[in-house]
Amino acid sequence: MTSRAPVEAPLVASIENEDGLSRILLGGRLDRDGERVLADAYAAAAVAEAPSVEIDFTDVGYINSTGIALVVRLLADARRDGRSVRARGLTEHYREIFRITRLSDLMTIVDEGEDA
């Protein structure tokens, strides 16, 4: 069972690096207050020079439209840097939002247990 952070929790991020993949593990609320956290997390992942970045949304309790825009900015930075991006841990609701906004066209959405 996945755990979700409370909706009011501020965004936090940590980075794991393994075999050509930098994983950004997010927790909390992805909104305008998370801009610096997400930007710093991508910058830390980029230092590892891995060709792929995975954003783990398992512990994200809420994403608003500004949070979606921050993901778009991360995608633009990754494209500029020649990195592929994938997302893991999205709820069905946010998977649908990513589909509607066409974010899923720009990144791979990974199912739980799948190692793409």
C-alpha positions as YAML, in Angstrom:
chain: A
units: angstrom
residues:
- id: 1
  name: MET
  ca: [0.00, 0.00, 0.00]
- id: 2
  name: THR
  ca: [1.32, 3.43, -0.89]
- id: 3
  name: SER
  ca: [1.52, 6.20, 1.63]
- id: 4
  name: ARG
  ca: [0.48, 9.70, 0.75]
- id: 5
  name: ALA
  ca: [1.63, 12.79, 2.58]
- id: 6
  name: PRO
  ca: [-1.07, 14.98, 4.08]
- id: 7
  name: VAL
  ca: [-2.33, 17.58, 1.61]
- id: 8
  name: GLU
  ca: [-1.01, 20.41, 3.77]
- id: 9
  name: ALA
  ca: [2.57, 19.04, 4.06]
- id: 10
  name: PRO
  ca: [5.17, 21.17, 2.23]
- id: 11
  name: LEU
  ca: [7.07, 19.55, -0.61]
- id: 12
  name: VAL
  ca: [10.25, 17.69, 0.25]
- id: 13
  name: ALA
  ca: [12.59, 15.82, -2.08]
- id: 14
  name: SER
  ca: [15.45, 13.39, -1.87]
- id: 15
  name: ILE
  ca: [17.65, 11.92, -4.59]
- id: 16
  name: GLU
  ca: [18.78, 8.35, -5.19]
- id: 17
  name: ASN
  ca: [21.25, 7.47, -7.94]
- id: 18
  name: GLU
  ca: [21.72, 3.98, -9.36]
- id: 19
  name: ASP
  ca: [22.85, 2.50, -12.65]
- id: 20
  name: GLY
  ca: [22.21, 5.47, -14.96]
- id: 21
  name: LEU
  ca: [19.04, 6.61, -13.19]
- id: 22
  name: SER
  ca: [18.55, 9.54, -10.85]
- id: 23
  name: ARG
  ca: [15.37, 9.10, -8.83]
- id: 24
  name: ILE
  ca: [13.71, 12.17, -7.32]
- id: 25
  name: LEU
  ca: [11.51, 11.04, -4.43]
- id: 26
  name: LEU
  ca: [8.89, 13.66, -3.64]
- id: 27
  name: GLY
  ca: [6.63, 13.99, -0.63]
- id: 28
  name: GLY
  ca: [4.03, 16.56, 0.36]
- id: 29
  name: ARG
  ca: [2.20, 19.15, -1.70]
- id: 30
  name: LEU
  ca: [3.39, 20.04, -5.23]
- id: 31
  name: ASP
  ca: [2.32, 23.66, -5.70]
- id: 32
  name: ARG
  ca: [4.00, 27.07, -6.07]
- id: 33
  name: ASP
  ca: [5.72, 26.69, -2.71]
- id: 34
  name: GLY
  ca: [7.54, 23.63, -4.08]
- id: 35
  name: GLU
  ca: [9.24, 25.48, -6.95]
- id: 36
  name: ARG
  ca: [12.67, 25.75, -5.31]
- id: 37
  name: VAL
  ca: [12.49, 22.21, -3.88]
- id: 38
  name: LEU
  ca: [11.77, 20.67, -7.30]
- id: 39
  name: ALA
  ca: [14.35, 22.84, -9.09]
- id: 40
  name: ASP
  ca: [17.02, 21.97, -6.51]
- id: 41
  name: ALA
  ca: [16.12, 18.28, -6.73]
- id: 42
  name: TYR
  ca: [16.53, 18.28, -10.51]
- id: 43
  name: ALA
  ca: [19.83, 20.16, -10.21]
- id: 44
  name: ALA
  ca: [21.09, 17.56, -7.72]
- id: 45
  name: ALA
  ca: [19.96, 14.75, -10.03]
- id: 46
  name: ALA
  ca: [21.66, 16.44, -12.99]
- id: 47
  name: VAL
  ca: [25.00, 16.52, -11.15]
- id: 48
  name: ALA
  ca: [25.00, 12.71, -11.26]
- id: 49
  name: GLU
  ca: [24.90, 12.97, -15.08]
- id: 50
  name: ALA
  ca: [22.53, 10.02, -15.35]
- id: 51
  name: PRO
  ca: [20.81, 9.75, -18.75]
- id: 52
  name: SER
  ca: [17.41, 9.19, -17.09]
- id: 53
  name: VAL
  ca: [15.47, 10.84, -14.29]
- id: 54
  name: GLU
  ca: [12.55, 9.27, -12.49]
- id: 55
  name: ILE
  ca: [10.16, 11.37, -10.43]
- id: 56
  name: ASP
  ca: [8.52, 9.31, -7.70]
- id: 57
  name: PHE
  ca: [5.14, 10.81, -6.75]
- id: 58
  name: THR
  ca: [4.20, 8.04, -4.30]
- id: 59
  name: ASP
  ca: [4.22, 10.34, -1.26]
- id: 60
  name: VAL
  ca: [2.77, 13.42, -2.99]
- id: 61
  name: GLY
  ca: [-0.61, 14.23, -1.46]
- id: 62
  name: TYR
  ca: [-1.66, 17.03, -3.83]
- id: 63
  name: ILE
  ca: [-0.67, 18.56, -7.17]
- id: 64
  name: ASN
  ca: [-2.29, 21.76, -8.44]
- id: 65
  name: SER
  ca: [-1.94, 23.51, -11.80]
- id: 66
  name: THR
  ca: [1.19, 25.34, -10.68]
- id: 67
  name: GLY
  ca: [2.67, 21.99, -9.65]
- id: 68
  name: ILE
  ca: [1.91, 20.67, -13.14]
- id: 69
  name: ALA
  ca: [3.69, 23.73, -14.58]
- id: 70
  name: LEU
  ca: [6.72, 22.94, -12.39]
- id: 71
  name: VAL
  ca: [6.80, 19.41, -13.81]
- id: 72
  name: VAL
  ca: [6.66, 20.93, -17.32]
- id: 73
  name: ARG
  ca: [9.65, 23.11, -16.43]
- id: 74
  name: LEU
  ca: [11.56, 20.06, -15.18]
- id: 75
  name: LEU
  ca: [10.72, 18.27, -18.44]
- id: 76
  name: ALA
  ca: [12.05, 21.24, -20.43]
- id: 77
  name: ASP
  ca: [15.27, 21.23, -18.40]
- id: 78
  name: ALA
  ca: [15.67, 17.47, -18.90]
- id: 79
  name: ARG
  ca: [15.08, 17.78, -22.64]
- id: 80
  name: ARG
  ca: [17.66, 20.58, -22.83]
- id: 81
  name: ASP
  ca: [20.10, 18.30, -20.98]
- id: 82
  name: GLY
  ca: [19.31, 15.26, -23.13]
- id: 83
  name: ARG
  ca: [17.72, 13.25, -20.30]
- id: 84
  name: SER
  ca: [14.64, 11.07, -20.48]
- id: 85
  name: VAL
  ca: [12.08, 11.42, -17.70]
- id: 86
  name: ARG
  ca: [9.66, 8.94, -16.24]
- id: 87
  name: ALA
  ca: [7.09, 9.19, -13.46]
- id: 88
  name: ARG
  ca: [6.20, 6.60, -10.85]
- id: 89
  name: GLY
  ca: [3.65, 6.47, -8.06]
- id: 90
  name: LEU
  ca: [0.91, 8.61, -9.61]
- id: 91
  name: THR
  ca: [-2.61, 7.98, -8.38]
- id: 92
  name: GLU
  ca: [-5.22, 7.14, -11.01]
- id: 93
  name: HIS
  ca: [-6.51, 10.72, -10.72]
- id: 94
  name: TYR
  ca: [-3.10, 12.24, -11.47]
- id: 95
  name: ARG
  ca: [-2.40, 9.68, -14.21]
- id: 96
  name: GLU
  ca: [-5.55, 11.00, -15.88]
- id: 97
  name: ILE
  ca: [-4.45, 14.62, -15.35]
- id: 98
  name: PHE
  ca: [-1.07, 13.80, -16.91]
- id: 99
  name: ARG
  ca: [-2.91, 12.20, -19.85]
- id: 100
  name: ILE
  ca: [-5.28, 15.16, -20.33]
- id: 101
  name: THR
  ca: [-2.45, 17.71, -20.12]
- id: 102
  name: ARG
  ca: [-0.36, 15.50, -22.45]
- id: 103
  name: LEU
  ca: [2.47, 15.26, -19.94]
- id: 104
  name: SER
  ca: [2.26, 11.52, -20.51]
- id: 105
  name: ASP
  ca: [3.31, 12.18, -24.12]
- id: 106
  name: LEU
  ca: [6.55, 13.75, -22.85]
- id: 107
  name: MET
  ca: [7.48, 11.21, -20.19]
- id: 108
  name: THR
  ca: [7.04, 7.54, -19.48]
- id: 109
  name: ILE
  ca: [4.47, 6.73, -16.80]
- id: 110
  name: VAL
  ca: [5.69, 3.67, -14.90]
- id: 111
  name: ASP
  ca: [3.29, 1.33, -13.12]
- id: 112
  name: GLU
  ca: [4.16, 0.20, -9.62]
- id: 113
  name: GLY
  ca: [6.42, -2.81, -9.72]
- id: 114
  name: GLU
  ca: [7.51, -2.05, -13.31]
- id: 115
  name: ASP
  ca: [11.16, -1.41, -13.96]
- id: 116
  name: ALA
  ca: [11.15, 0.29, -17.36]
...
